[in-house]
Amino acid sequence: MNALPQSGNSTTPLIEQRERELLKDARAHVYQVENGYQLNAYCFNPPNHVNAEPKPAIVFFHGGLWDVSMPTQFAPHCMHFASRGMVAVTVEYRVGPKHNATPVDALEDAQMAMLWMRHNHASLGVDPKRIVAVGAASGAHMALSLAMQPDVMEIDGFSPRPQAVIALSALVNTTRKGIESERFPDTKTATTLSPSNNVRKGLAPSLFLHGKSDTIVPHEHVAKFTKMMKRKKNRCELIDFEAANHSFFNFNVSATHFEITLNSMDAFVSDLGYIEPTEYV
């Protein structure tokens, strides 16, 4: 299956061309069909992956605050990690304007994408015990929820929990004292699904990258959250970026910040033992 995703609004030919170019090296798989919509996972494989040993995987959930479908956001990151020997996947999930969806639907899609990967790990060439979940903003909320929710769906003995999480400009507090709670079906659901309400011992290692001038997700939310994680003895690192706003890590916003964040992510994954370390100049 090689169909490109549709955007939430009418897609211009220029955007379609850009999406095709960014995803040309990926293989598209339909991981779920919901209400007639096909949801794709775009897999970038490392070189010479045919009949190779199972590889660690890294799965990306784009940002957009559950409004915009943009799985190409992390295509450059996928290309990088595929070149480093991982199976790199960028996932499209249901968003509000296009699918009349809520964050709960998006989280269900994230769970299904992870379960699909683990259920099909042999054909995908993935080591199901070495999967990193990465997300930006709302996508980071989803990645963290996969790792932190006390109760998650399991199918045929497979779990959607990642072994580690990388969160960029992460939305960590969706309670009334946080932000975006109104996007959830009700306040109780927003509170239950808030990562800030699910901090406990024994959680997966995590790396946070956040701009100190973020006007959408306040830096203090993430600073408080990471301190809570450390108090519970979880491995959790926060890298701050001075004078950086919400989208600082995207290549089209700052090539410098893109390179620094990508190198930081690479070092984190390397420290997990999933890829060989690299010295950066």
VOGU-3710 file (C-alpha; in Angstrom, 3 decimals, decimal comma):
1> mnalpqsgns> 0,000/0,000/0,000  1,535/3,306/-1,050  -1,295/5,818/-0,761  -0,318/9,199/0,642  -2,256/10,621/3,589  -4,796/13,339/3,028  -4,415/16,604/4,919  -7,168/18,081/7,038  -7,771/20,850/4,506  -7,703/20,841/0,723
11> ttplieqrer> -4,150/19,894/-0,200  -2,330/22,018/-2,736  -0,260/20,349/-5,475  2,882/21,852/-3,910  2,142/20,243/-0,542  1,304/16,928/-2,213  4,608/17,049/-4,093  6,488/17,811/-0,867  4,788/14,897/0,936  5,603/12,509/-1,903
21> ellkdarahv> 9,235/13,619/-1,846  9,586/13,252/1,927  7,951/9,833/1,951  9,466/8,439/-1,249  11,867/6,176/0,662  9,186/4,912/3,043  6,926/1,921/2,708  3,333/2,684/3,680  1,343/0,160/5,698  -2,294/0,468/6,711
31> yqvengyqln> -2,225/-0,263/10,440  -5,875/0,539/11,103  -9,125/1,438/9,343  -11,544/3,630/11,317  -14,898/4,828/9,973  -13,696/4,287/6,420  -10,388/6,123/6,940  -7,164/4,255/6,308  -4,439/5,185/8,786  -0,910/4,632/7,542
41> aycfnppnhv> 2,388/3,905/9,219  5,302/4,960/7,007  8,331/2,736/7,567  11,884/3,786/6,711  14,165/0,759/6,744  17,913/0,708/7,350  20,203/-0,244/4,455  20,360/-3,953/3,587  17,426/-4,715/5,858  16,187/-7,740/3,902
51> naepkpaivf> 16,681/-10,963/5,882  18,709/-9,048/8,475  18,603/-9,478/12,226  15,633/-7,711/13,880  16,412/-4,044/14,425  15,386/-1,644/17,182  12,588/0,683/16,122  11,702/4,318/16,688  8,110/5,512/16,197  7,141/9,162/15,689
61> fhgglwdvsm> 3,822/10,837/16,496  3,561/14,318/14,960  2,349/17,463/16,688  -0,422/19,854/15,681  -2,520/19,789/18,885  -4,821/17,131/17,409  -5,891/19,514/14,613  -3,568/18,828/11,675  -2,454/15,562/10,083  1,236/15,936/9,241
71> ptqfaphcmh> 3,111/12,616/9,415  5,854/14,160/7,255  6,933/16,335/10,213  9,333/13,623/11,349  10,330/12,234/7,943  13,832/13,796/8,213  14,261/12,196/11,633  13,135/8,846/10,244  15,722/9,073/7,469  18,420/9,786/10,043
81> fasrgmvavt> 17,571/6,905/12,350  17,134/4,494/9,440  20,657/5,406/8,357  21,741/4,611/11,927  20,380/1,072/11,697  16,846/1,397/13,104  13,430/0,795/11,605  11,960/4,312/11,769  8,211/4,840/11,514  6,103/7,978/11,256
91> veyrvgpkhn> 2,434/7,468/12,018  -0,690/9,277/10,906  -3,565/9,323/13,355  -7,059/10,751/13,574  -7,341/14,509/14,087  -10,284/16,764/14,838  -11,146/18,617/11,606  -10,541/15,678/9,270  -11,969/12,806/11,304  -14,152/14,569/13,885
101> atpvdaleda> -11,834/12,977/16,425  -10,807/13,726/20,010  -7,440/13,187/21,736  -8,900/9,922/23,043  -9,284/8,684/19,458  -5,724/9,776/18,666  -4,389/7,880/21,682  -6,314/4,788/20,601  -4,629/5,077/17,200  -1,218/5,370/18,848
111> qmamlwmrhn> -1,929/2,210/20,823  -3,054/0,387/17,705  0,041/1,511/15,782  2,315/0,143/18,509  0,331/-3,090/18,748  0,439/-3,440/14,950  4,222/-3,066/14,992  4,668/-5,670/17,704  2,187/-8,098/16,174  3,974/-7,790/12,789
121> haslgvdpkr> 7,493/-7,448/14,171  8,817/-10,459/12,273  7,729/-9,219/8,829  8,801/-5,667/9,667  12,195/-6,811/10,897  11,660/-5,121/14,268  12,887/-6,183/17,685  9,659/-5,848/19,735  11,650/-5,402/22,954  13,472/-2,298/21,672
131> ivavgaasga> 10,991/0,364/20,565  11,325/4,088/21,292  8,261/6,363/21,052  8,822/9,989/20,015  6,304/12,793/19,886  5,919/16,550/19,535  3,371/18,487/21,616  0,136/16,454/21,294  2,182/13,623/19,808  4,403/13,761/22,885
141> hmalslamqp> 1,281/13,533/25,050  0,414/10,358/23,145  3,903/8,861/23,429  3,997/9,596/27,158  0,496/8,182/27,630  1,558/4,931/25,968  4,342/4,628/28,533  2,535/5,993/31,593  -1,145/5,042/31,555  -1,738/2,399/34,265
151> dvmeidgfsp> -4,144/0,445/32,051  -3,457/-0,089/28,359  -4,998/-2,498/25,879  -3,073/-5,676/25,108  -3,761/-7,935/22,140  -2,444/-11,493/21,830  0,052/-10,830/24,588  1,482/-7,718/22,905  1,650/-4,386/24,736  1,686/-0,866/23,256
161> rpqavialsa> 4,186/0,365/25,855  7,470/1,701/24,449  10,812/0,958/26,083  11,719/4,683/26,075  10,180/8,068/25,226  11,513/11,239/23,594  9,253/14,281/23,974  9,654/17,588/22,131  7,650/20,642/23,243  5,648/18,127/25,236
171> lvnttrkgie> 2,096/18,674/26,411  2,324/17,091/29,873  -0,580/18,625/31,802  -4,121/18,442/30,434  -5,857/18,981/33,768  -7,774/22,191/34,466  -4,531/23,696/35,752  -2,808/22,789/32,493  -3,802/23,394/28,881  -6,012/21,882/26,168
181> serfpdtkta> -8,345/20,078/28,598  -11,314/21,376/26,602  -10,311/19,190/23,655  -11,138/16,038/25,604  -14,679/14,643/25,920  -14,847/15,830/29,551  -12,665/17,150/32,368  -12,402/13,760/34,053  -10,998/12,171/30,899  -8,555/15,044/30,401
191> ttlspsnnvr> -7,332/14,604/33,974  -7,094/10,810/33,764  -5,082/11,024/30,539  -2,789/13,807/31,747  0,804/12,540/32,026  1,214/14,803/35,054  -1,337/12,646/36,899  0,429/9,375/36,114  3,945/9,915/37,432  5,137/6,934/39,467
201> kglapslflh> 8,162/4,708/39,945  9,374/2,306/37,293  8,551/4,303/34,161  10,468/4,097/30,889  13,560/6,296/30,395  12,653/9,651/28,875  14,261/12,656/27,211  12,533/16,048/27,028  13,575/18,912/24,741  11,779/22,203/25,305
211> gksdtivphe> 12,092/25,869/24,418  12,144/28,312/27,310  10,061/30,798/25,290  7,363/28,287/24,295  4,112/30,289/24,111  1,907/27,215/23,572  3,186/24,727/26,145  4,758/26,692/29,025  8,285/25,610/29,859  7,433/25,538/33,571
221> hvakftkmmk> 4,954/22,704/32,976  7,700/20,461/31,626  10,276/21,590/34,192  7,864/20,678/37,015  6,958/17,395/35,338  10,553/16,252/34,886  11,327/17,093/38,518  8,394/14,894/39,569  9,739/12,083/37,399  13,182/12,327/38,972
231> rkknrcelid> 11,739/12,359/42,509  10,194/8,983/41,676  13,669/7,752/40,632  12,811/7,553/36,956  15,503/8,224/34,382  14,400/11,560/32,952  16,444/14,288/31,260  15,361/17,789/30,234  17,357/19,826/27,723  16,350/23,490/27,672
241> feaanhsffn> 16,682/25,811/24,690  17,028/29,503/25,477  14,795/31,937/23,578  13,256/29,041/21,628  9,539/28,849/20,895  7,220/25,888/20,395  8,366/24,690/16,948  12,075/25,304/17,505  13,175/21,743/16,642  11,750/21,674/13,103
251> fnvsathfei> 14,259/22,035/10,276  12,221/24,743/8,533  12,244/26,802/11,751  15,907/26,497/12,760  18,499/24,321/11,076  20,748/24,786/14,109  18,150/23,663/16,632  17,142/20,811/14,340  20,713/19,523/14,314  21,190/19,936/18,073
261> tlnsmdafvs> 17,923/18,182/18,936  18,555/15,375/16,445  22,039/14,814/17,858  20,626/14,816/21,403  18,005/12,257/20,425  20,666/10,137/18,730  22,851/10,242/21,872  19,890/9,212/24,056  19,060/6,231/21,827  22,740/5,316/21,676
271> dlgyieptey> 22,937/5,389/25,471  20,071/2,889/25,548  22,351/0,554/23,580  20,097/0,510/20,512  22,622/2,091/18,115  26,356/2,640/18,112  27,600/5,923/19,619  28,661/8,658/17,255  31,043/11,526/17,924  29,670/14,869/16,827
281> v> 31,932/17,781/15,925
//
